[in-house]
Amino acid sequence: MRVLIVEDETRMAALIRQGLEEEAYAVDVVADGSEVMDWVRSAHYDLIMLDISIYSPTRADRILPQSYWVHYVFLGFKFVDFELNPMDR
């Protein structure tokens, strides 16, 4: 199974890629949404994981030809830095 990850956060993309590759998936990562079409034209993907801040669900429908059948997963992460109170552990 071939997966394309569209994610501009390099750490997040690396973590997702590592997990998928450990499960024997072929993975490509693109950080720039403007390059997605080039990647899609270069290989057939079974799954495209899109950062929702780069591609909204309505925009995602426009990146592929109608004859191209693929599953989408939309990623929407928000990182929050906070300090835990030792009593909360």
Order of alpha helices (4+ residues) and beta strands (2+ residues): beta-alpha-beta-alpha-beta-alpha-beta
